[in-house]
Structure formats: C-alpha cells, structure tokens
C-alpha cells in the first residue's frame, strides 16, 4: 500500500512515521510513504504558497495552483485510475475504525494537509474525494491527522502487525471495547491478576473477557451499544452488573 502526503512539512510526516511498527513496515516495503512538498511546486518567487483571502478576514489561504501541481506530480507516478484524495479538515466526516477498514483496501491513498486559515475551495473541488476530520477539535494543520489515519490504516494491511489476528480482536472492530490485559508479576502493589486468567481454561477465559468487554463498553462508551446487537445473555450480564 502506498501513501502520498501533500504537505508543507514533509519532515514532520517522515519523523512521525519512521519508527516502531510503521517504521518496520516501511523498511520491509509492505507500506510506502512518500511526501510531496507543496512549496516545491509553486511558480511564485520566494516559495510563496499562500495569499490574503478575497473578501477580507484574518489569516492567509493556501493557493490552488501549487497544490494542484503537487497533485499532478503524484498522479503521474500513480498511473491508472485516479486515487482517492483525502483532505484533512475539522469540517469533514469523523474518522472511525469502519472508515479505516474501508480505506485499507485501496492500493494508493493521497492526503492533503492544509495550513493557515484554509485552502482555496477551487482546488478542493477539483481534486478531493473525501473530507475527513479526526475529531471535534481544531489543530494547526493536517499533518497530525494524516499521521493518525495512516497509522490506523497501515496496521490493517496484512503483514504490518506480527500477530495476524490482533487487529480484529481489538476495540471497535468487534463493536465493543477491549477487555483488560495483565502480565507478570501475578501480584502488583497488592493487586492480583484475576484468577480465571491463570486457570488455563480457554473457554472460561474467553467468556470472562467477553463479559469484561461488554461491561467496559457499557461503562465508558454506552453510545457504542446503540449499534451493537445485544443478545439475551448480554442483556442479563448488564442487568446483573447494574444491580451491583
Ligand atoms: N485540521 C485541523 N484540525 C483538524 C481535525 N480535527 N481533523 C482533521 N484535520 C484537521
């Protein structure tokens, strides 16, 4: 899978991604991240890429031309079908695991990172296929959101994680939050690991984990249960928990 990032801060992207699991996947060639510096594509003097907004107002607007030229440069490399182009903006659809799974099926993805007060709408209209936000708060630019999305998408690409089944058992994929995990020692500051996890009884461990996931979701993210199909047994578990 190949990610192309149009940005004014390519070193921020590379420094952020080139470590740990994603760094390893890049080195082994399973995923590839390429940045394109929008400033390299301006035709104006002194590398200018922004200007005052028509109609007045605070801040500067990123101009259409350098962004369009950057996009054309990427398209030449991709050959074939037009790639999906994701513009990171608080005005976009809010990113979630479902969107991540869908995007992980693409061969190429292009990200456009904006800055200043915005980007000339005409270039957005002409190249962007998806407007995406990573949450209801405002950041200084699209680089961190692009990194968040690439991290989440890349880990779903086969071979990126060592353990092939871990992406599906984790929070959100199942519709529930993940159960609590424990490792050695058996006792830490007087707190013991739940006995069932030491029993070696696989089915009981699975049942315990499922219940913990359900209760944790109910406590912390009850909104997720609105779209989760609760079985009769699930309802009983929650009713019992509510009595306590
Ligand atoms: N750019 C600035 N804030 C953002 C956000 N919350 N999501 C995506 N892009 C952004």
Boltz pocket constraint, residues with backbone or C-beta under 6 A from the ligand:
constraints:
  - pocket:
      binder: B
      contacts: [[A, 88], [A, 89], [A, 90], [A, 132], [A, 133], [A, 134], [A, 135], [A, 136], [A, 137], [A, 138], [A, 139], [A, 140], [A, 141], [A, 142], [A, 145]]
      max_distance: 6.0
